């Protein structure tokens, strides 16, 4: 899905992102930056779960496997 948008983006940041990312267009650079931003935020949410989930120490994943 594409939506036309007019944004005021810091030229220095965009120029640096183009150089670092190696993308040819501003559009590709911004799209990749947004993907990375989302992935990073999702990982932070997963890390918050560490220590909050209790696992069954008796669970044997090998017993649950089924041969074809």
PyMOL Python script that loads the backbone (N, CA, C, O; Angstrom):
from pymol import cmd

cmd.read_pdbstr("""\
ATOM      1  N   UNK A   1       0.848  -1.175   0.000  1.00  0.00           N
ATOM      2  CA  UNK A   1       0.000   0.000   0.000  1.00  0.00           C
ATOM      3  C   UNK A   1       0.894   1.238   0.000  1.00  0.00           C
ATOM      4  O   UNK A   1       1.796   1.347   0.830  1.00  0.00           O
ATOM      5  N   UNK A   2       0.663   2.130  -0.880  1.00  0.00           N
ATOM      6  CA  UNK A   2       1.414   3.380  -0.945  1.00  0.00           C
ATOM      7  C   UNK A   2       0.470   4.538  -0.715  1.00  0.00           C
ATOM      8  O   UNK A   2      -0.651   4.572  -1.223  1.00  0.00           O
ATOM      9  N   UNK A   3       0.954   5.480   0.063  1.00  0.00           N
ATOM     10  CA  UNK A   3       0.143   6.669   0.282  1.00  0.00           C
ATOM     11  C   UNK A   3       1.016   7.883   0.017  1.00  0.00           C
ATOM     12  O   UNK A   3       2.099   8.005   0.591  1.00  0.00           O
ATOM     13  N   UNK A   4       0.565   8.766  -0.832  1.00  0.00           N
ATOM     14  CA  UNK A   4       1.359   9.962  -1.103  1.00  0.00           C
ATOM     15  C   UNK A   4       1.440  10.821   0.154  1.00  0.00           C
ATOM     16  O   UNK A   4       0.432  11.092   0.807  1.00  0.00           O
ATOM     17  N   UNK A   5       2.649  11.237   0.475  1.00  0.00           N
ATOM     18  CA  UNK A   5       2.862  11.985   1.705  1.00  0.00           C
ATOM     19  C   UNK A   5       3.881  13.082   1.472  1.00  0.00           C
ATOM     20  O   UNK A   5       4.878  12.880   0.779  1.00  0.00           O
ATOM     21  N   UNK A   6       3.636  14.212   2.038  1.00  0.00           N
ATOM     22  CA  UNK A   6       4.610  15.296   2.043  1.00  0.00           C
ATOM     23  C   UNK A   6       5.164  15.399   3.452  1.00  0.00           C
ATOM     24  O   UNK A   6       4.430  15.686   4.398  1.00  0.00           O
ATOM     25  N   UNK A   7       6.448  15.166   3.585  1.00  0.00           N
ATOM     26  CA  UNK A   7       7.088  15.219   4.892  1.00  0.00           C
ATOM     27  C   UNK A   7       8.259  16.182   4.863  1.00  0.00           C
ATOM     28  O   UNK A   7       8.954  16.312   3.855  1.00  0.00           O
ATOM     29  N   UNK A   8       8.462  16.844   5.971  1.00  0.00           N
ATOM     30  CA  UNK A   8       9.641  17.696   6.120  1.00  0.00           C
ATOM     31  C   UNK A   8      10.707  16.848   6.809  1.00  0.00           C
ATOM     32  O   UNK A   8      10.693  16.695   8.030  1.00  0.00           O
ATOM     33  N   UNK A   9      11.626  16.301   6.023  1.00  0.00           N
ATOM     34  CA  UNK A   9      12.666  15.414   6.543  1.00  0.00           C
ATOM     35  C   UNK A   9      13.981  16.176   6.557  1.00  0.00           C
ATOM     36  O   UNK A   9      14.321  16.882   5.607  1.00  0.00           O
ATOM     37  N   UNK A  10      14.707  16.019   7.645  1.00  0.00           N
ATOM     38  CA  UNK A  10      16.007  16.668   7.788  1.00  0.00           C
ATOM     39  C   UNK A  10      16.926  16.210   6.648  1.00  0.00           C
ATOM     40  O   UNK A  10      17.234  15.024   6.531  1.00  0.00           O
ATOM     41  N   UNK A  11      17.356  17.148   5.822  1.00  0.00           N
ATOM     42  CA  UNK A  11      18.186  16.818   4.653  1.00  0.00           C
ATOM     43  C   UNK A  11      19.499  16.146   5.034  1.00  0.00           C
ATOM     44  O   UNK A  11      19.963  15.243   4.338  1.00  0.00           O
ATOM     45  N   UNK A  12      20.096  16.586   6.136  1.00  0.00           N
ATOM     46  CA  UNK A  12      21.365  15.986   6.560  1.00  0.00           C
ATOM     47  C   UNK A  12      21.179  14.522   6.957  1.00  0.00           C
ATOM     48  O   UNK A  12      21.986  13.661   6.607  1.00  0.00           O
ATOM     49  N   UNK A  13      20.101  14.260   7.692  1.00  0.00           N
ATOM     50  CA  UNK A  13      19.826  12.876   8.101  1.00  0.00           C
ATOM     51  C   UNK A  13      19.547  11.995   6.896  1.00  0.00           C
ATOM     52  O   UNK A  13      20.059  10.880   6.804  1.00  0.00           O
ATOM     53  N   UNK A  14      18.749  12.486   5.990  1.00  0.00           N
ATOM     54  CA  UNK A  14      18.405  11.708   4.803  1.00  0.00           C
ATOM     55  C   UNK A  14      19.642  11.451   3.943  1.00  0.00           C
ATOM     56  O   UNK A  14      19.824  10.350   3.425  1.00  0.00           O
ATOM     57  N   UNK A  15      20.480  12.459   3.797  1.00  0.00           N
ATOM     58  CA  UNK A  15      21.704  12.301   3.015  1.00  0.00           C
ATOM     59  C   UNK A  15      22.623  11.269   3.654  1.00  0.00           C
ATOM     60  O   UNK A  15      23.203  10.430   2.965  1.00  0.00           O
ATOM     61  N   UNK A  16      22.750  11.337   4.962  1.00  0.00           N
ATOM     62  CA  UNK A  16      23.582  10.368   5.680  1.00  0.00           C
ATOM     63  C   UNK A  16      23.001   8.963   5.565  1.00  0.00           C
ATOM     64  O   UNK A  16      23.745   8.000   5.384  1.00  0.00           O
ATOM     65  N   UNK A  17      21.683   8.837   5.669  1.00  0.00           N
ATOM     66  CA  UNK A  17      21.028   7.533   5.550  1.00  0.00           C
ATOM     67  C   UNK A  17      21.228   6.955   4.150  1.00  0.00           C
ATOM     68  O   UNK A  17      21.426   5.749   4.000  1.00  0.00           O
ATOM     69  N   UNK A  18      21.178   7.803   3.132  1.00  0.00           N
ATOM     70  CA  UNK A  18      21.418   7.348   1.758  1.00  0.00           C
ATOM     71  C   UNK A  18      22.833   6.787   1.630  1.00  0.00           C
ATOM     72  O   UNK A  18      23.036   5.732   1.028  1.00  0.00           O
ATOM     73  N   UNK A  19      23.808   7.497   2.198  1.00  0.00           N
ATOM     74  CA  UNK A  19      25.205   7.047   2.131  1.00  0.00           C
ATOM     75  C   UNK A  19      25.408   5.740   2.892  1.00  0.00           C
ATOM     76  O   UNK A  19      26.002   4.795   2.375  1.00  0.00           O
ATOM     77  N   UNK A  20      24.910   5.699   4.119  1.00  0.00           N
ATOM     78  CA  UNK A  20      25.109   4.521   4.965  1.00  0.00           C
ATOM     79  C   UNK A  20      24.364   3.308   4.420  1.00  0.00           C
ATOM     80  O   UNK A  20      24.894   2.197   4.408  1.00  0.00           O
ATOM     81  N   UNK A  21      23.140   3.529   3.974  1.00  0.00           N
ATOM     82  CA  UNK A  21      22.310   2.422   3.506  1.00  0.00           C
ATOM     83  C   UNK A  21      22.655   1.946   2.112  1.00  0.00           C
ATOM     84  O   UNK A  21      22.392   0.796   1.760  1.00  0.00           O
ATOM     85  N   UNK A  22      23.238   2.815   1.324  1.00  0.00           N
ATOM     86  CA  UNK A  22      23.596   2.432  -0.025  1.00  0.00           C
ATOM     87  C   UNK A  22      22.419   2.353  -0.983  1.00  0.00           C
ATOM     88  O   UNK A  22      22.518   1.742  -2.047  1.00  0.00           O
ATOM     89  N   UNK A  23      21.318   2.965  -0.609  1.00  0.00           N
ATOM     90  CA  UNK A  23      20.148   2.951  -1.487  1.00  0.00           C
ATOM     91  C   UNK A  23      20.264   4.060  -2.520  1.00  0.00           C
ATOM     92  O   UNK A  23      20.936   5.067  -2.299  1.00  0.00           O
ATOM     93  N   UNK A  24      19.601   3.859  -3.645  1.00  0.00           N
ATOM     94  CA  UNK A  24      19.696   4.820  -4.739  1.00  0.00           C
ATOM     95  C   UNK A  24      18.648   5.924  -4.645  1.00  0.00           C
ATOM     96  O   UNK A  24      18.825   7.006  -5.204  1.00  0.00           O
ATOM     97  N   UNK A  25      17.560   5.647  -3.937  1.00  0.00           N
ATOM     98  CA  UNK A  25      16.483   6.636  -3.881  1.00  0.00           C
ATOM     99  C   UNK A  25      16.143   6.981  -2.435  1.00  0.00           C
ATOM    100  O   UNK A  25      16.392   6.209  -1.509  1.00  0.00           O
ATOM    101  N   UNK A  26      15.572   8.155  -2.279  1.00  0.00           N
ATOM    102  CA  UNK A  26      15.117   8.581  -0.962  1.00  0.00           C
ATOM    103  C   UNK A  26      13.993   7.667  -0.473  1.00  0.00           C
ATOM    104  O   UNK A  26      13.910   7.318   0.704  1.00  0.00           O
ATOM    105  N   UNK A  27      13.147   7.301  -1.407  1.00  0.00           N
ATOM    106  CA  UNK A  27      12.000   6.447  -1.072  1.00  0.00           C
ATOM    107  C   UNK A  27      12.461   5.105  -0.497  1.00  0.00           C
ATOM    108  O   UNK A  27      11.952   4.662   0.532  1.00  0.00           O
ATOM    109  N   UNK A  28      13.417   4.465  -1.157  1.00  0.00           N
ATOM    110  CA  UNK A  28      13.926   3.180  -0.680  1.00  0.00           C
ATOM    111  C   UNK A  28      14.590   3.333   0.681  1.00  0.00           C
ATOM    112  O   UNK A  28      14.456   2.469   1.547  1.00  0.00           O
ATOM    113  N   UNK A  29      15.302   4.427   0.859  1.00  0.00           N
ATOM    114  CA  UNK A  29      15.984   4.688   2.124  1.00  0.00           C
ATOM    115  C   UNK A  29      14.985   4.868   3.258  1.00  0.00           C
ATOM    116  O   UNK A  29      15.149   4.281   4.328  1.00  0.00           O
ATOM    117  N   UNK A  30      13.963   5.666   3.035  1.00  0.00           N
ATOM    118  CA  UNK A  30      12.960   5.914   4.074  1.00  0.00           C
ATOM    119  C   UNK A  30      12.176   4.643   4.374  1.00  0.00           C
ATOM    120  O   UNK A  30      11.902   4.358   5.540  1.00  0.00           O
ATOM    121  N   UNK A  31      11.808   3.876   3.357  1.00  0.00           N
ATOM    122  CA  UNK A  31      11.073   2.631   3.591  1.00  0.00           C
ATOM    123  C   UNK A  31      11.899   1.648   4.419  1.00  0.00           C
ATOM    124  O   UNK A  31      11.373   1.008   5.329  1.00  0.00           O
ATOM    125  N   UNK A  32      13.178   1.528   4.111  1.00  0.00           N
ATOM    126  CA  UNK A  32      14.036   0.627   4.878  1.00  0.00           C
ATOM    127  C   UNK A  32      14.211   1.127   6.304  1.00  0.00           C
ATOM    128  O   UNK A  32      14.223   0.333   7.244  1.00  0.00           O
ATOM    129  N   UNK A  33      14.346   2.429   6.468  1.00  0.00           N
ATOM    130  CA  UNK A  33      14.476   3.001   7.813  1.00  0.00           C
ATOM    131  C   UNK A  33      13.222   2.711   8.639  1.00  0.00           C
ATOM    132  O   UNK A  33      13.315   2.406   9.828  1.00  0.00           O
ATOM    133  N   UNK A  34      12.067   2.805   8.016  1.00  0.00           N
ATOM    134  CA  UNK A  34      10.826   2.500   8.723  1.00  0.00           C
ATOM    135  C   UNK A  34      10.750   1.023   9.099  1.00  0.00           C
ATOM    136  O   UNK A  34      10.314   0.686  10.199  1.00  0.00           O
ATOM    137  N   UNK A  35      11.173   0.142   8.192  1.00  0.00           N
ATOM    138  CA  UNK A  35      11.194  -1.297   8.502  1.00  0.00           C
ATOM    139  C   UNK A  35      12.098  -1.580   9.699  1.00  0.00           C
ATOM    140  O   UNK A  35      11.724  -2.311  10.617  1.00  0.00           O
ATOM    141  N   UNK A  36      13.286  -0.992   9.675  1.00  0.00           N
ATOM    142  CA  UNK A  36      14.225  -1.208  10.779  1.00  0.00           C
ATOM    143  C   UNK A  36      13.689  -0.656  12.095  1.00  0.00           C
ATOM    144  O   UNK A  36      13.863  -1.272  13.146  1.00  0.00           O
ATOM    145  N   UNK A  37      13.044   0.490  12.038  1.00  0.00           N
ATOM    146  CA  UNK A  37      12.448   1.096  13.222  1.00  0.00           C
ATOM    147  C   UNK A  37      11.402   0.161  13.835  1.00  0.00           C
ATOM    148  O   UNK A  37      11.390  -0.068  15.045  1.00  0.00           O
ATOM    149  N   UNK A  38      10.532  -0.371  12.989  1.00  0.00           N
ATOM    150  CA  UNK A  38       9.474  -1.275  13.453  1.00  0.00           C
ATOM    151  C   UNK A  38      10.073  -2.546  14.044  1.00  0.00           C
ATOM    152  O   UNK A  38       9.653  -2.988  15.114  1.00  0.00           O
ATOM    153  N   UNK A  39      11.045  -3.136  13.361  1.00  0.00           N
ATOM    154  CA  UNK A  39      11.683  -4.355  13.860  1.00  0.00           C
ATOM    155  C   UNK A  39      12.331  -4.127  15.222  1.00  0.00           C
ATOM    156  O   UNK A  39      12.209  -4.960  16.119  1.00  0.00           O
ATOM    157  N   UNK A  40      13.013  -3.010  15.372  1.00  0.00           N
ATOM    158  CA  UNK A  40      13.684  -2.704  16.630  1.00  0.00           C
ATOM    159  C   UNK A  40      12.669  -2.563  17.755  1.00  0.00           C
ATOM    160  O   UNK A  40      12.879  -3.088  18.848  1.00  0.00           O
ATOM    161  N   UNK A  41      11.577  -1.863  17.499  1.00  0.00           N
ATOM    162  CA  UNK A  41      10.553  -1.687  18.530  1.00  0.00           C
ATOM    163  C   UNK A  41       9.897  -3.018  18.886  1.00  0.00           C
ATOM    164  O   UNK A  41       9.574  -3.253  20.051  1.00  0.00           O
ATOM    165  N   UNK A  42       9.695  -3.893  17.897  1.00  0.00           N
ATOM    166  CA  UNK A  42       9.102  -5.198  18.175  1.00  0.00           C
ATOM    167  C   UNK A  42      10.038  -6.051  19.021  1.00  0.00           C
ATOM    168  O   UNK A  42       9.591  -6.773  19.912  1.00  0.00           O
ATOM    169  N   UNK A  43      11.340  -5.969  18.742  1.00  0.00           N
ATOM    170  CA  UNK A  43      12.308  -6.722  19.546  1.00  0.00           C
ATOM    171  C   UNK A  43      12.315  -6.229  20.989  1.00  0.00           C
ATOM    172  O   UNK A  43      12.448  -7.028  21.916  1.00  0.00           O
ATOM    173  N   UNK A  44      12.176  -4.937  21.181  1.00  0.00           N
ATOM    174  CA  UNK A  44      12.134  -4.391  22.542  1.00  0.00           C
ATOM    175  C   UNK A  44      10.947  -4.967  23.298  1.00  0.00           C
ATOM    176  O   UNK A  44      11.069  -5.299  24.477  1.00  0.00           O
ATOM    177  N   UNK A  45       9.807  -5.089  22.639  1.00  0.00           N
ATOM    178  CA  UNK A  45       8.621  -5.659  23.276  1.00  0.00           C
ATOM    179  C   UNK A  45       8.842  -7.119  23.653  1.00  0.00           C
ATOM    180  O   UNK A  45       8.383  -7.566  24.704  1.00  0.00           O
ATOM    181  N   UNK A  46       9.540  -7.863  22.800  1.00  0.00           N
ATOM    182  CA  UNK A  46       9.820  -9.270  23.097  1.00  0.00           C
ATOM    183  C   UNK A  46      10.754  -9.382  24.285  1.00  0.00           C
ATOM    184  O   UNK A  46      10.559 -10.238  25.148  1.00  0.00           O
ATOM    185  N   UNK A  47      11.764  -8.530  24.342  1.00  0.00           N
ATOM    186  CA  UNK A  47      12.720  -8.562  25.442  1.00  0.00           C
ATOM    187  C   UNK A  47      12.019  -8.298  26.767  1.00  0.00           C
ATOM    188  O   UNK A  47      12.422  -8.842  27.795  1.00  0.00           O
ATOM    189  N   UNK A  48      10.990  -7.481  26.761  1.00  0.00           N
ATOM    190  CA  UNK A  48      10.243  -7.187  27.986  1.00  0.00           C
ATOM    191  C   UNK A  48       9.576  -8.444  28.559  1.00  0.00           C
ATOM    192  O   UNK A  48       9.250  -8.484  29.745  1.00  0.00           O
ATOM    193  N   UNK A  49       9.374  -9.458  27.732  1.00  0.00           N
ATOM    194  CA  UNK A  49       8.738 -10.692  28.189  1.00  0.00           C
ATOM    195  C   UNK A  49       9.710 -11.625  28.912  1.00  0.00           C
ATOM    196  O   UNK A  49       9.276 -12.543  29.607  1.00  0.00           O
ATOM    197  N   UNK A  50      11.022 -11.402  28.756  1.00  0.00           N
ATOM    198  CA  UNK A  50      11.998 -12.266  29.403  1.00  0.00           C
ATOM    199  C   UNK A  50      11.758 -12.293  30.907  1.00  0.00           C
ATOM    200  O   UNK A  50      11.632 -11.253  31.553  1.00  0.00           O
ATOM    201  N   UNK A  51      11.698 -13.498  31.443  1.00  0.00           N
ATOM    202  CA  UNK A  51      11.482 -13.668  32.873  1.00  0.00           C
ATOM    203  C   UNK A  51      10.024 -13.647  33.286  1.00  0.00           C
ATOM    204  O   UNK A  51       9.720 -13.875  34.457  1.00  0.00           O
ATOM    205  N   UNK A  52       9.124 -13.384  32.373  1.00  0.00           N
ATOM    206  CA  UNK A  52       7.705 -13.309  32.707  1.00  0.00           C
ATOM    207  C   UNK A  52       6.937 -14.558  32.287  1.00  0.00           C
ATOM    208  O   UNK A  52       5.809 -14.778  32.727  1.00  0.00           O
ATOM    209  N   UNK A  53       7.547 -15.365  31.444  1.00  0.00           N
ATOM    210  CA  UNK A  53       6.874 -16.564  30.956  1.00  0.00           C
ATOM    211  C   UNK A  53       7.450 -17.773  31.684  1.00  0.00           C
ATOM    212  O   UNK A  53       8.664 -17.972  31.712  1.00  0.00           O
ATOM    213  N   UNK A  54       6.571 -18.573  32.268  1.00  0.00           N
ATOM    214  CA  UNK A  54       7.016 -19.763  32.975  1.00  0.00           C
ATOM    215  C   UNK A  54       6.940 -20.952  32.028  1.00  0.00           C
ATOM    216  O   UNK A  54       5.946 -21.150  31.329  1.00  0.00           O
ATOM    217  N   UNK A  55       7.991 -21.724  32.022  1.00  0.00           N
ATOM    218  CA  UNK A  55       8.057 -22.899  31.172  1.00  0.00           C
ATOM    219  C   UNK A  55       7.928 -24.164  32.010  1.00  0.00           C
ATOM    220  O   UNK A  55       8.395 -24.226  33.147  1.00  0.00           O
ATOM    221  N   UNK A  56       7.291 -25.161  31.431  1.00  0.00           N
ATOM    222  CA  UNK A  56       7.149 -26.455  32.093  1.00  0.00           C
ATOM    223  C   UNK A  56       8.468 -27.204  31.961  1.00  0.00           C
ATOM    224  O   UNK A  56       8.858 -27.580  30.856  1.00  0.00           O
ATOM    225  N   UNK A  57       9.146 -27.420  33.055  1.00  0.00           N
ATOM    226  CA  UNK A  57      10.458 -28.071  33.014  1.00  0.00           C
ATOM    227  C   UNK A  57      10.348 -29.544  32.634  1.00  0.00           C
ATOM    228  O   UNK A  57      11.346 -30.152  32.248  1.00  0.00           O
ATOM    229  N   UNK A  58       9.171 -30.121  32.735  1.00  0.00           N
ATOM    230  CA  UNK A  58       8.982 -31.531  32.391  1.00  0.00           C
ATOM    231  C   UNK A  58       8.628 -31.724  30.912  1.00  0.00           C
ATOM    232  O   UNK A  58       8.578 -32.857  30.432  1.00  0.00           O
ATOM    233  N   UNK A  59       8.389 -30.659  30.211  1.00  0.00           N
ATOM    234  CA  UNK A  59       7.999 -30.751  28.810  1.00  0.00           C
ATOM    235  C   UNK A  59       9.144 -31.294  27.970  1.00  0.00           C
ATOM    236  O   UNK A  59      10.276 -30.817  28.054  1.00  0.00           O
ATOM    237  N   UNK A  60       8.828 -32.309  27.150  1.00  0.00           N
ATOM    238  CA  UNK A  60       9.833 -32.917  26.282  1.00  0.00           C
ATOM    239  C   UNK A  60       9.380 -32.736  24.838  1.00  0.00           C
ATOM    240  O   UNK A  60       8.503 -33.452  24.355  1.00  0.00           O
ATOM    241  N   UNK A  61       9.983 -31.782  24.165  1.00  0.00           N
ATOM    242  CA  UNK A  61       9.565 -31.478  22.806  1.00  0.00           C
ATOM    243  C   UNK A  61       9.817 -32.645  21.860  1.00  0.00           C
ATOM    244  O   UNK A  61       9.130 -32.775  20.847  1.00  0.00           O
ATOM    245  N   UNK A  62      10.786 -33.490  22.173  1.00  0.00           N
ATOM    246  CA  UNK A  62      11.085 -34.622  21.298  1.00  0.00           C
ATOM    247  C   UNK A  62       9.950 -35.641  21.297  1.00  0.00           C
ATOM    248  O   UNK A  62       9.709 -36.293  20.281  1.00  0.00           O
ATOM    249  N   UNK A  63       9.260 -35.784  22.404  1.00  0.00           N
ATOM    250  CA  UNK A  63       8.129 -36.708  22.471  1.00  0.00           C
ATOM    251  C   UNK A  63       6.963 -36.226  21.618  1.00  0.00           C
ATOM    252  O   UNK A  63       6.151 -37.031  21.164  1.00  0.00           O
ATOM    253  N   UNK A  64       6.879 -34.928  21.402  1.00  0.00           N
ATOM    254  CA  UNK A  64       5.794 -34.354  20.619  1.00  0.00           C
ATOM    255  C   UNK A  64       6.011 -34.450  19.109  1.00  0.00           C
ATOM    256  O   UNK A  64       5.087 -34.208  18.333  1.00  0.00           O
ATOM    257  N   UNK A  65       7.221 -34.800  18.694  1.00  0.00           N
ATOM    258  CA  UNK A  65       7.514 -34.914  17.278  1.00  0.00           C
ATOM    259  C   UNK A  65       6.805 -36.130  16.697  1.00  0.00           C
ATOM    260  O   UNK A  65       6.681 -37.163  17.354  1.00  0.00           O
ATOM    261  N   UNK A  66       6.352 -35.996  15.479  1.00  0.00           N
ATOM    262  CA  UNK A  66       5.701 -37.107  14.807  1.00  0.00           C
ATOM    263  C   UNK A  66       6.488 -37.452  13.536  1.00  0.00           C
ATOM    264  O   UNK A  66       6.800 -36.575  12.731  1.00  0.00           O
ATOM    265  N   UNK A  67       6.793 -38.694  13.377  1.00  0.00           N
ATOM    266  CA  UNK A  67       7.497 -39.134  12.171  1.00  0.00           C
ATOM    267  C   UNK A  67       6.520 -39.237  11.028  1.00  0.00           C
ATOM    268  O   UNK A  67       5.361 -39.599  11.230  1.00  0.00           O
ATOM    269  N   UNK A  68       6.970 -38.924   9.833  1.00  0.00           N
ATOM    270  CA  UNK A  68       6.100 -39.031   8.667  1.00  0.00           C
ATOM    271  C   UNK A  68       6.260 -40.369   8.011  1.00  0.00           C
ATOM    272  O   UNK A  68       5.604 -40.646   7.006  1.00  0.00           O
TER     273      UNK A  68
END
""", "prot")
cmd.dss("prot")
cmd.show_as("cartoon", "prot")
cmd.util.cbc("prot")
cmd.orient("prot")
